[in-house]
């Protein structure tokens, strides 16, 4: 069983005490209890709970959805809403905060336990993915070869430091731009802009990397002879998700 510290946000004292009792019975620790949205935001920053049980209808100037929005804007802590109303408008507002679940009042122990387990597991998985992405991104940023990745539409999604130096484009400036604008690798003896790499790979029906030498024209106009390896990024169901190109400067032929 996944366990964690739970922050309960409930402005009705009787309900708060009942939920606290249920949580302790189920084996969860209580990080704290808040009775308003403002207090919830403050306690999340102070107590660092693993999950927040948030009543949607709170007294005061800030309801549960507003409080959740502020919390999710600062942290990745999962939030499960407690509500006695399930109208479509309320649900739509709550969904914008990326809620991890909804529990209708009165709160039943079995439903509470199931919702907590699902939310904690989802949060753990999301944290694992974020850590893996950070590790991969940090590794790629430190490698000596230049690396640029784009999605299936050709929009740049990643460029490491080596790619920034060779192309003259910072990653911030390159993100969202067409790959063929940022990575202008021309054939020897040709001045025309190259065909988008994904189209080349698709036409050749090549998932393995295509290796070749090119003339890289940087953003500021300087040219560098490079060796490139380009490959399609494929999903598990064999759909094209994008392209990655790895390149390095080499001596002139």
MITI-906930 format. One record per residue (C-alpha): residue in three letters; x negated, y negated, z. Coordinates in steps of 0.02 Angstrom, whole numbers, padded with zeros to 5 digits, always signed. Last residue first. Example, Ala and Ser with C-alpha at 12.3 -4.5 7.8 and 13.67 -1.06 7.14 Angstrom:
REM MITI-906930
SER-00684+00053+00357
ALA-00615+00225+00390
REM end
This chain:
REM MITI-906930
UNK-01843-00832-02375
UNK-01838-00973-02245
UNK-01877-00916-02066
UNK-01726-00865-01961
UNK-01600-00958-01852
UNK-01472-00851-01762
UNK-01292-00801-01790
UNK-01148-00707-01709
UNK-00975-00725-01786
UNK-00814-00668-01703
UNK-00649-00652-01793
UNK-00467-00651-01745
UNK-00325-00545-01677
UNK-00305-00426-01823
UNK-00184-00287-01780
UNK-00252-00111-01756
UNK-00134-00059-01614
UNK-00275-00080-01488
UNK-00304-00257-01550
UNK-00439-00298-01677
UNK-00569-00437-01678
UNK-00642-00444-01853
UNK-00830-00449-01874
UNK-00964-00570-01929
UNK-01152-00550-01917
UNK-01254-00700-01971
UNK-01436-00733-02011
UNK-01473-00917-02018
UNK-01565-01044-02123
UNK-01533-01215-02046
UNK-01466-01371-02129
UNK-01444-01546-02059
UNK-01283-01639-02098
UNK-01230-01707-01928
UNK-01097-01572-01907
UNK-01223-01437-01952
UNK-01236-01354-02123
UNK-01286-01172-02098
UNK-01368-01098-02251
UNK-01333-00912-02252
UNK-01413-00741-02229
UNK-01301-00587-02217
UNK-01229-00457-02100
UNK-01047-00404-02110
UNK-00995-00326-01945
UNK-00883-00173-01938
UNK-00697-00204-01964
UNK-00714-00224-02150
UNK-00567-00212-02269
UNK-00670-00314-02393
UNK-00521-00429-02418
UNK-00491-00434-02231
UNK-00673-00476-02194
UNK-00680-00616-02320
UNK-00512-00684-02263
UNK-00570-00683-02081
UNK-00728-00774-02131
UNK-00638-00923-02208
UNK-00708-00951-02382
UNK-00866-01055-02388
UNK-00873-01242-02427
UNK-00950-01275-02596
UNK-01134-01320-02606
UNK-01201-01158-02679
UNK-01383-01113-02714
UNK-01396-01005-02557
UNK-01225-00963-02490
UNK-01146-01081-02365
UNK-01114-01069-02178
UNK-01003-01211-02116
UNK-00958-01156-01940
UNK-00858-01299-01864
UNK-00751-01337-02016
UNK-00740-01156-02074
UNK-00685-01106-01899
UNK-00536-01223-01906
UNK-00520-01334-01754
UNK-00431-01280-01594
UNK-00586-01291-01486
UNK-00731-01372-01579
UNK-00739-01537-01485
UNK-00740-01451-01314
UNK-00862-01319-01377
UNK-00983-01455-01429
UNK-01014-01461-01615
UNK-01188-01491-01685
UNK-01182-01322-01771
UNK-01349-01255-01709
UNK-01349-01329-01534
UNK-01165-01293-01499
UNK-01184-01115-01561
UNK-01328-01088-01440
UNK-01222-01159-01299
UNK-01077-01040-01329
UNK-00924-01068-01437
UNK-00750-01003-01399
UNK-00570-01016-01461
UNK-00594-01089-01635
UNK-00435-01090-01738
UNK-00444-00977-01891
UNK-00263-00920-01891
UNK-00315-00747-01829
UNK-00404-00822-01679
UNK-00581-00889-01679
UNK-00743-00837-01594
UNK-00913-00921-01605
UNK-01076-00848-01540
UNK-01255-00913-01560
UNK-01391-00791-01510
UNK-01494-00835-01354
UNK-01367-00764-01232
UNK-01318-00878-01085
UNK-01146-00934-01142
UNK-01101-00756-01187
UNK-01138-00695-01011
UNK-01040-00835-00928
UNK-00891-00801-01041
UNK-00898-00614-01004
UNK-00908-00641-00816
UNK-00773-00774-00820
UNK-00661-00661-00925
UNK-00689-00516-00804
UNK-00652-00627-00654
UNK-00493-00694-00735
UNK-00439-00517-00780
UNK-00469-00456-00602
UNK-00374-00605-00531
UNK-00227-00566-00646
UNK-00230-00383-00591
UNK-00231-00432-00407
UNK-00086-00553-00436
UNK+00013-00418-00525
UNK-00020-00298-00381
UNK+00029-00428-00251
UNK+00188-00471-00347
UNK+00241-00289-00372
UNK+00206-00244-00190
UNK+00297-00397-00125
UNK+00450-00366-00234
UNK+00461-00184-00179
UNK+00444-00228+00006
UNK+00577-00363-00003
UNK+00697-00250-00097
UNK+00676-00115+00035
UNK+00697-00237+00179
UNK+00852-00324+00116
UNK+00854-00514+00109
UNK+01026-00594+00119
UNK+00987-00678+00004
UNK+00933-00640-00173
UNK+00749-00603-00206
UNK+00660-00672-00357
UNK+00489-00625-00427
UNK+00313-00674-00477
UNK+00360-00852-00520
UNK+00270-00933-00665
UNK+00316-01110-00609
UNK+00418-01139-00767
UNK+00521-00986-00719
UNK+00592-01078-00569
UNK+00672-01212-00676
UNK+00751-01082-00791
UNK+00814-00982-00641
UNK+00895-01136-00566
UNK+00979-01180-00731
UNK+01041-01001-00755
UNK+01128-00988-00587
UNK+01058-00862-00464
UNK+01107-00940-00298
UNK+01069-00872-00125
UNK+00884-00890-00159
UNK+00716-00828-00102
UNK+00580-00855-00232
UNK+00422-00752-00242
UNK+00261-00850-00269
UNK+00089-00786-00316
UNK-00065-00888-00264
UNK-00157-00948-00419
UNK-00198-01118-00345
UNK-00183-01305-00379
UNK-00044-01322-00507
UNK+00036-01165-00437
UNK+00058-01253-00270
UNK+00130-01411-00346
UNK+00252-01312-00452
UNK+00300-01206-00303
UNK+00342-01361-00203
UNK+00452-01427-00344
UNK+00539-01259-00359
UNK+00564-01247-00171
UNK+00647-01416-00153
UNK+00557-01578-00113
UNK+00646-01730-00041
UNK+00712-01643+00114
UNK+00809-01484+00145
UNK+00754-01331+00050
UNK+00853-01233-00079
UNK+00727-01126-00173
UNK+00665-01028-00022
UNK+00484-00981-00056
UNK+00399-00820-00002
UNK+00217-00864-00034
UNK+00078-00738-00066
UNK-00104-00707-00020
UNK-00106-00855+00099
UNK-00247-00985+00098
UNK-00206-01062+00269
UNK-00247-01246+00240
UNK-00209-01271+00056
UNK-00054-01161+00066
UNK-00005-01247+00228
UNK+00001-01422+00149
UNK+00105-01367-00001
UNK+00225-01276+00116
UNK+00240-01426+00232
UNK+00294-01536+00086
UNK+00419-01407+00028
UNK+00499-01396+00199
UNK+00522-01271+00341
UNK+00352-01187+00335
UNK+00305-01024+00421
UNK+00129-00958+00436
UNK+00001-00830+00374
UNK+00112-00686+00431
UNK+00028-00518+00411
UNK+00115-00378+00318
UNK+00147-00203+00389
UNK+00328-00175+00338
UNK+00387-00209+00517
UNK+00288-00371+00517
UNK+00372-00425+00356
UNK+00546-00382+00419
UNK+00520-00480+00581
UNK+00457-00632+00486
UNK+00607-00620+00370
UNK+00726-00619+00519
UNK+00637-00765+00604
UNK+00643-00869+00445
UNK+00826-00828+00416
UNK+00872-00885+00592
UNK+00767-01043+00577
UNK+00846-01102+00415
UNK+00717-01208+00322
UNK+00625-01060+00243
UNK+00449-01055+00171
UNK+00363-00895+00229
UNK+00176-00884+00199
UNK+00121-00703+00182
UNK-00052-00636+00224
UNK-00091-00477+00129
UNK-00059-00292+00106
UNK-00060-00175-00043
UNK+00000+00000+00000
REM end
